[in-house]
Amino acid sequence: MMLTGTSYAEPTTIAALGDSLTQGYGLPADQGFVPQLDRWLTAQGADVTMINAGVSGDTTAGGLSRIDWTLTDDVDALIVALGGNDVLRGIPPETARANLAGILDRAAARDLPVLLIGITVPANYGPDYQSAFTAIYPDLAADYDALLYPNFLSALTADTDLDTALKTLMQPDGIHPNADGVAKIVNDLSPHVLTLIEQGR
């Protein structure tokens, strides 16, 4: 459904820096996060070019190493969705925080608006690790005046239980959403991206 009362006539280029969730792991090329988001935004009247800067398996350190060449001169805004692989590897929260801060520093130097997307942090490494890692995202969003979407996968269980979500919205690995799951994520997250576009104009 077309949103009314807002014009998105200005062309905007958004780079989506992330890992396999951004890259579209296990999905047809047109069903991943970035192409589905692109179609949703276009349907709302946004003149947008999405750059898929997702790399499967990437960590916050990998994102930091790629940020300078990701932020080409035509990029107007940045989505950052990293950290899941750091948790899988048990990387210290303070290390991930420093890497994400480095990415946000690069965006700030270019005066680019940022949408920072948080992650689900399991309790495998204990409650202290879990709380410290979870806090990274709201803390950095506040420090850098970035937009925040607290949890990439939160929409999957917004109106159903975890078992049902795993069966109907996730790929067999239980880690990556299927095309229907991505559609739910995009539908929930996209209004934040419209705000990002407004900030990047």
GIPE-V486539 format. One record per residue. N is the residue number from 1. RES is the residue in one small letter. OMEGA is omega in radians with two decimals (* if undefined). Layout:
n=N res=RES omega=OMEGA
n=N res=RES omega=OMEGA
This chain:
n=1 res=m omega=-3.11
n=2 res=m omega=3.03
n=3 res=l omega=-3.10
n=4 res=t omega=3.05
n=5 res=g omega=-3.13
n=6 res=t omega=3.11
n=7 res=s omega=3.08
n=8 res=y omega=-3.04
n=9 res=a omega=-3.12
n=10 res=e omega=3.10
n=11 res=p omega=-3.10
n=12 res=t omega=3.06
n=13 res=t omega=-3.11
n=14 res=i omega=3.02
n=15 res=a omega=3.11
n=16 res=a omega=-3.09
n=17 res=l omega=-3.08
n=18 res=g omega=-3.12
n=19 res=d omega=-3.05
n=20 res=s omega=3.12
n=21 res=l omega=3.08
n=22 res=t omega=-3.05
n=23 res=q omega=3.14
n=24 res=g omega=-3.08
n=25 res=y omega=3.02
n=26 res=g omega=-3.07
n=27 res=l omega=2.98
n=28 res=p omega=-3.01
n=29 res=a omega=-3.07
n=30 res=d omega=-3.08
n=31 res=q omega=3.12
n=32 res=g omega=-3.08
n=33 res=f omega=-3.05
n=34 res=v omega=3.11
n=35 res=p omega=3.09
n=36 res=q omega=3.08
n=37 res=l omega=3.12
n=38 res=d omega=-3.13
n=39 res=r omega=3.14
n=40 res=w omega=-3.12
n=41 res=l omega=3.12
n=42 res=t omega=3.12
n=43 res=a omega=3.09
n=44 res=q omega=3.11
n=45 res=g omega=3.14
n=46 res=a omega=3.03
n=47 res=d omega=-2.95
n=48 res=v omega=2.96
n=49 res=t omega=3.13
n=50 res=m omega=3.05
n=51 res=i omega=3.13
n=52 res=n omega=3.10
n=53 res=a omega=3.06
n=54 res=g omega=3.12
n=55 res=v omega=-3.10
n=56 res=s omega=3.14
n=57 res=g omega=-3.04
n=58 res=d omega=3.07
n=59 res=t omega=3.06
n=60 res=t omega=3.10
n=61 res=a omega=3.10
n=62 res=g omega=3.10
n=63 res=g omega=3.11
n=64 res=l omega=-3.13
n=65 res=s omega=-3.09
n=66 res=r omega=-2.92
n=67 res=i omega=-3.06
n=68 res=d omega=3.12
n=69 res=w omega=3.01
n=70 res=t omega=-3.11
n=71 res=l omega=3.07
n=72 res=t omega=-3.04
n=73 res=d omega=-3.08
n=74 res=d omega=-3.13
n=75 res=v omega=-3.12
n=76 res=d omega=-3.08
n=77 res=a omega=-3.03
n=78 res=l omega=2.93
n=79 res=i omega=3.12
n=80 res=v omega=-3.13
n=81 res=a omega=-3.08
n=82 res=l omega=3.06
n=83 res=g omega=-3.11
n=84 res=g omega=3.14
n=85 res=n omega=3.01
n=86 res=d omega=3.13
n=87 res=v omega=3.14
n=88 res=l omega=-3.13
n=89 res=r omega=-3.14
n=90 res=g omega=3.13
n=91 res=i omega=-3.10
n=92 res=p omega=3.13
n=93 res=p omega=-3.11
n=94 res=e omega=3.09
n=95 res=t omega=3.11
n=96 res=a omega=3.12
n=97 res=r omega=-3.13
n=98 res=a omega=3.12
n=99 res=n omega=3.12
n=100 res=l omega=3.08
n=101 res=a omega=3.10
n=102 res=g omega=3.09
n=103 res=i omega=-3.13
n=104 res=l omega=3.05
n=105 res=d omega=-3.13
n=106 res=r omega=3.11
n=107 res=a omega=3.13
n=108 res=a omega=3.12
n=109 res=a omega=3.09
n=110 res=r omega=-3.11
n=111 res=d omega=-3.14
n=112 res=l omega=3.03
n=113 res=p omega=-3.06
n=114 res=v omega=2.91
n=115 res=l omega=-3.13
n=116 res=l omega=-3.09
n=117 res=i omega=3.14
n=118 res=g omega=-3.03
n=119 res=i omega=2.96
n=120 res=t omega=3.13
n=121 res=v omega=3.13
n=122 res=p omega=-3.07
n=123 res=a omega=-3.07
n=124 res=n omega=-3.06
n=125 res=y omega=3.08
n=126 res=g omega=-3.07
n=127 res=p omega=3.14
n=128 res=d omega=3.10
n=129 res=y omega=-3.11
n=130 res=q omega=-3.11
n=131 res=s omega=-3.14
n=132 res=a omega=-3.11
n=133 res=f omega=-3.14
n=134 res=t omega=-3.08
n=135 res=a omega=-3.09
n=136 res=i omega=-2.95
n=137 res=y omega=3.07
n=138 res=p omega=3.12
n=139 res=d omega=-3.11
n=140 res=l omega=3.10
n=141 res=a omega=3.11
n=142 res=a omega=-3.10
n=143 res=d omega=-3.04
n=144 res=y omega=-3.14
n=145 res=d omega=3.13
n=146 res=a omega=2.97
n=147 res=l omega=-3.10
n=148 res=l omega=2.91
n=149 res=y omega=-2.85
n=150 res=p omega=-3.01
n=151 res=n omega=-3.07
n=152 res=f omega=-3.01
n=153 res=l omega=-3.01
n=154 res=s omega=-3.10
n=155 res=a omega=-3.07
n=156 res=l omega=-3.13
n=157 res=t omega=-3.11
n=158 res=a omega=-3.11
n=159 res=d omega=3.08
n=160 res=t omega=3.13
n=161 res=d omega=-3.06
n=162 res=l omega=-3.12
n=163 res=d omega=3.13
n=164 res=t omega=3.11
n=165 res=a omega=3.14
n=166 res=l omega=-3.09
n=167 res=k omega=-2.97
n=168 res=t omega=-3.01
n=169 res=l omega=-3.11
n=170 res=m omega=2.98
n=171 res=q omega=-3.09
n=172 res=p omega=3.14
n=173 res=d omega=3.13
n=174 res=g omega=-3.10
n=175 res=i omega=-3.03
n=176 res=h omega=3.11
n=177 res=p omega=2.98
n=178 res=n omega=-3.06
n=179 res=a omega=3.10
n=180 res=d omega=3.09
n=181 res=g omega=3.10
n=182 res=v omega=3.13
n=183 res=a omega=3.10
n=184 res=k omega=3.12
n=185 res=i omega=-3.11
n=186 res=v omega=-3.12
n=187 res=n omega=-3.12
n=188 res=d omega=-3.03
n=189 res=l omega=-2.98
n=190 res=s omega=3.08
n=191 res=p omega=3.07
n=192 res=h omega=3.14
n=193 res=v omega=3.04
n=194 res=l omega=3.06
n=195 res=t omega=3.10
n=196 res=l omega=3.11
n=197 res=i omega=3.12
n=198 res=e omega=3.14
n=199 res=q omega=-3.09
n=200 res=g omega=-3.10
n=201 res=r omega=*
